[in-house]
């Protein structure tokens, strides 16, 4: 049986020594389903970190996962559905799935998008202006989106019409910093096979 391991929210990944190459997001307003995918999760030594180890980050990832998955949300508002780590080609990636319980109860679609990304790291800002929904990206580059991508000299943003139902985008965080945690994941999978 496939072991499902909860992964970190964006805030936990960014506040520790874990990074990722790419972030994918999809939200369907009608169904309330939201999916976050972190591609190529890696471990990187922090500037002031004295006791850094890859093993420690792997253990930390596992400790923060599982029971802590979705704790940042009120289950009556945004329900955590599933989280898993998985091998994607030669990298370790993770997927989180949530369900917004009553999307139409939110004051606006931007309020939902903000809540789904409310993690204290100021990665994204969502605004509604003149009947359009804007997403400003404070870190990384917008690789793809199902809205209009606008790039200036210093900023990236996506614009959707207010009536948009499905919101999708992929952010490229740039560079493969740190070391892959895939070997730890593969070792754990091998150990699971040995216990079957």
N, C-alpha and C positions, 0 to 999 in steps of 0.2 A: 504494500500500500504506500502510495506516495506521501511522504511526510510534508506537511505544509508548515512553513515557518513564516511568522509575521515579519514584515520588514519595517524599516524606520520611516517616519514621516520626514518631509523635507527638512524640518527644523532640526531633528535629531541627527540626520546625515550631515548637515552643514555645521552643526555646533560641535561635533566631535572630530575624529580623525578620518571619517569616511567621506569619500567623494563619489561622484558618478559622472560619466561622460555625457549622458543625454537624458533628458526628462521628457516623457510623453504624457499627455493628459487628454482625456475625453470625458465629456459630460453630456448626458441626454436629459433635457429638461422634462420631457414627457414621462419617461420611465423613472427618473431620479437617479439613474445609475451613473456613477463616476468611477473612472479608472485612472490610476497613476502608475506609470512604469518608469523605473530607474534603470538605465542601461549602463553596464560596465561599472559595477560598484567596486571601489578600491580603498585601500588603507594608505593613509599618508601621515607622516609624523608632523605633529603640531609644532609651532615655533618654540614654545616654552615647555614642551613635553619632555620629561626626563625618563619616564618609565615606559617608553613606547615599545610595542611589539606587535607584529602581525597577528600572533595568536591571541593577544589581549584584545585587539580590535574585533577578531572573529567571535570571541567569547562575549564581548560587549554587544555585538550585533545580535547575537542569539538571546542574550539577557534582555535587551531592549525590545526584542521581537516577541511574538507569541502573546503573552498576557498583556503587554503594553500596547498592542496594535489597536489603534483607534481610540485610545484613552483621551486624546485631545478633544474628542467630540462628545456631545450629549447624544446618547443612543436614541433618544426620542426624536431627535432632529436629524442627525446623520448617523446611520447605522453601519458599523464596520461589517463587511460581509466575508471577505477572505483576503489573505495575504500569503505570498509564497516567494521563495527564492528559486531561481531556475537558471540552468545553463543556456546561454544564447550564443551559439557558435563557440568562440573561445573565451567568453567573458561571463561573469556572474551578474545577473540582473534580478530585479525584484518587481513584483506587481502587487498593488493594493486595490481592492474594490470596495466601494462604499455605496450606500443607497440613501439619498436624501428623501426623508419620509414624506414630506408634503411640500414639494417645490413651489406650489402656488401660494403657500402660506407666507413665503418670504416676500419682503417688500419689493424686491426686484431681482432680476437674474444676476446682476452684479453682486448683490448681497450674498447669493449662493456661491458664486465663484470666489468671492473674498473669503467666505467662511471655509470653503474647501481648501484654501491656501493660507488660512490664518495659522501661522506657525512661528511667528516672531522673527523671521529672517528677512522680511521686506523684499522677497524675490519678485513678487508681482503686485501691481496695483490695478484695480478695476474701477472704471468710472463710466457713467452714462451721461452723454452730452448730445443734445439735439437729436434724440431718437436713435443714437448709435452707442454701442458698447465698446469701450476702449480697454485694452489690456496693455499696460506699460511693463516692460521687462527690465529689471534693474541689474541683472547678472546673466550673462550668456547671450547667445544670438538665436533669433527665431529661425529655425530650419524650415519648418513647414507649418501651415495653419489653414483652416477652412474659412478664414476671413481674409480681409485685405491686409497684407504685411506692409508696414511703412518703416523705412529705415532712414534715419538722419545721420549726421556725422557722429552724434553721441548717443543716440537712442534707437531702440527697436520697439515697435508697438503693433498690435493687431486691432483691426476695427471690424465689428460685426453689426449687422442691422439689429434693431431692438427686438424684432420678431424672430431672431435666430433661435433654433431649438437645440441643435447639437453644436457643441463647442469643442474644437480639437486644435491642439498645437504640439509642436516638438521643439524643445529648446536644446541647443548644442552648448554645453558648458565649456568646450574647448580644451584640448590637450588631455592626455591620459596621465594625470598626476597620480603618483603613488603606485602601490603594487596590488595586483589582482588578488581577491579573496577566493577565486574559483578553486584553487587547490584544496582549500579547507572544506569547501562544499563537496567536492568530488570525493575526498577522503571520508567524509561523513556518509555519503551515499553508499560507498563501498562497505563501510561498517554496517550499515542498515541491511545490505544484501547478505552479509555474513550472518546476521541474526535471524534471517527468515527461515 
